[in-house]
Amino acid sequence: MIRVTHNCGFFSCLSVKLHHILDYFNKEKKLPEIVDSSEQFIIYKPLNSLSHDITYHLFKRVENEESNINYANSILYDWDNQFKEYKNLNIDELSPFISNYFSPSDKILDVRDYLINKYSIEPEKICAVYYRGTDKFQETPIDDYEIYINKMKEVSGLTYLVQSDDQLFIDKVLDSFNNIIIIKENITSYKKIGVHNEYNGNINYLMIHYFLATILIMAKCNYFICSSSNCSVWTVYYRGNSQNVIQNLNKKWIL
């Protein structure tokens, strides 16, 4: 058994959890039978369930070891892959572990399907855009809104599915395009403190259901334009490859 206690943003929790799983795998050449995350996701837990493990509200339980894993190999992984060039990540090697430990629960898949139907989303006709704003400037350089808008204009002929925690970015995009889908269930802010830090666990619990479902939708879109963040790199993990991913890293575009 391994126990993971890292607490921060939701996808930061996933990145560190994956680090512990792969560290165990590389040392033991087997998968951990139990990954205890009961002390994770604190800010996403309903206030009456702070002692509960909400992992399996969001992800499926591991029942069988993933057959596609090569147990002879060690897997290179950095919990801070969010700030690497996604095109250079060993996504093929990571994918079996993502599938085994981070496959979305039926509840999350139901939310995904609800959003797809509500907003008439056809992923093959969409360029997804993710801009991580609010407090992210504390970790990495964040490029100007206009830089993203100009890059969006280069990917023409598609509808844009735009997701951001930064409401001002969304305002700018809506002023620049007509063919925009905004999933309104996702909470945004004009503040610079991080959306998850503005609300209590009851609201964050509901919010993460919609946001994880949105990540799954963006992962299947034809193109993905993104800033560099844990949310972005997990979208690429769920995508299973870096094809048609246009990443802004340190204020430079990585194609």
N, C-alpha and C positions, 0 to 999 in steps of 0.2 A: 504494500500500500504506500502511496505517496500522498502527502497533505500539502495543499496550496493555500496560502493565506494572503497573497497579494490582493490589495484593494485599491482601485483607482477607477478610471472610466471602464465601461463594460468590455470594450475590445482590447484594452490594455490588460484586463484580467485574463482574457482568452490567450493573448500572446504569451504571457508569463506562464499560464497553465500548460500551453503547448511546449514551452521551454522545459518545464519539469518532466513532462511525459517523455520527451526526446532525450533528455539527460539520463533518465532511468533506462530507456531503451538502449542507448549507446553503451551503457555500463553493463547491463544485465542480458542484453540480446533477447529480450522478451518484453511484452507489454505489461504494464502494471495492472494487477487484477482489480485494484480499487484506486480511484483518484478522488480524494476527499476535497471537495470545494465548499464545504459547509461554512467556512469562514470567509469566502469570497462574495462578491456582488452585494456588499452590505448596503450601499446606497440605492440599490434596486430592489430591496426586499420590502414587502408590505410591513407596516409598522407593528402589526400583530404577529409577524412571522420572522422576527430578526434571528431567531435561533435555528430556523429551518434552512435546508439546502434547496435552493430554487433551480439547481442545474437542470433537473429533468422536467421542469416546466418549459424549458427552452430547447433542450437537446434530447435526443433519443438515448436510451440506456445502451451501454455496450453489452452485447450478448455473445458475440463470437469474435475471435481475433481476425483482423482483416487479412484475407488471403493474399493480397497484392503486396504485402510488406516483404522485403528482402531482409531476412534476419541476419545475414552475414555482413551487411553494410552498416556503417555509422552514418547518421544523418546530420549534415551541416545545418545549423539553425542559429539565428540570433533573435532574441526576444524583441530587439529593436529593429527588425526588418522594415518597419514602417519608414525608416529614413535611408533605405537602400534603393538601388534601381530595381524596380520590380521585374524588368525584363531579364535580369540576371539571377533571379531567385530559382532555387531548385524545386519548383512547384510540383513536378511529377513525383518527386520523392516524398514531398509533404502531403500530397493529396490523400494517400491511404489513411494517414493519421487524422487528417481533417474529417474524413468520412467516418472513421471509427469513433471519434470522441466529440465531434462538433456537428454532426448531422442534425438539422433542425427537427424539433418535435412535431407531432401531428398538429398540435395547436398552432405553432408558428406557421406551418404550411397552410393551414386553414386561413390564417390572417393574410398570408401572401396571396392566396387565391382570391380572397375577398377584395384586396386592393387592386389586383389585376383586373377583376371584373368591374369594380366601381369606376376605375379611371380608364377603362378600355385600353389597357397597356398591351402592345404587341412588341415584345422585346427586340425582334429582328428589325423593326422599323425605328428604333430609338437609339439615341446617343444619351447615355446617362452621364450626369455631371455631379460630382461631389466636391463641395468646398467646405473644408473644416476651418471655421473661423473662431469667434469668441476668444477663448483663452489660449488657443494653440500657438499664438505668437510667442509665448513663453518658452516653447520647446524648439521651434524651427522658424526660419524666415517664411513669411506668408506673402505671396505675390498679390498685386493689386487686382481689384475686381475686373478692370478693363482688360487685363491680360487674359483672363479666363473667357471673357465675352468675345474677344478677338479670336481666341482659339476655337470657341464654339462655332463661330462663323465659318471657319475653315472646314468643318464637318457639316456640309450642307445636305439638304434633301431628306433629313430625318427630323422626327420630333425629339425634343429634348426633355428628358426626365431629370429635373433639377432637385437635388437634396442638399441642404446645408443647415447648420445650426445658427447661421448668421442671417438674420432677417433682412439686413441692409443689402447683402449680396443678392438675395432673392428679389428684393425690390428693384435693384439695378437690372437684373436679368429680365424681369417682367416688363421693364421699360424698353428693353432692346429687342425682344422677340415676341411673336404671337403664338408660335407652335410650342408651347410649354406645358408640361404636366408637373404640378406640385402636389405631392401627397400631403394633404392638410392635417392628417392625423399626427404627423411628426412635429414636435414642438420646436420653435425657433426663439431667438432672443436678439435684442439690440445691445445687450450687455456683454462684458468681456470676462465673465467669470466661469463660463461653462454651463450649458443648459442643465446638466444633471446636478449641478451645485445650487440651482435655484429652487428646486422642488424637494419634497419629501419622498420617502420610499414608496408610498402608495401611488403617486403619480409616475415616478420613475419606473415602477414595475410595469405599468400599462404602456408607458412610452417605449420601453425596450422591446416589447412584443411587436409594435408597429415598426420600429427602426430596424430590428433584425430581419423582419420580413421584407423591408425596403432594400436592405443590403442584398438579400437573395435575388430580388428583382433586378437590381442594377447589375448584378453579376452576370445575368443572362442577356443583357442588352448588347446590341451590335458594337457600339463603341462605348468606352468608359474614359471620361476626362476627370482627373482627380488631383487633389492636393495630396501631400504625403502625410499619412496618419495611420493609426491602427485600424480605423474604419475602412480606409482605402485598401490597405494591404489584405484585410480579411475579405473584402469584396473580390480581390484578385485570387485569393485562395479558393473561394467558392466558385469563381469563374473557372478555375482549373488550368489557366494559362494566362499569358500576358499579351495575347494577340489583340490588336486594336485598343490597347490601353495607352493612354496619353497622360503621363505623370508629370506634375510640377514638383520638382525637388530643388530646394535652395534657389528658388526663383529662376530655374531653367527647365525647359521642357525636355522630357525623356520620352522618346518615341520607340 
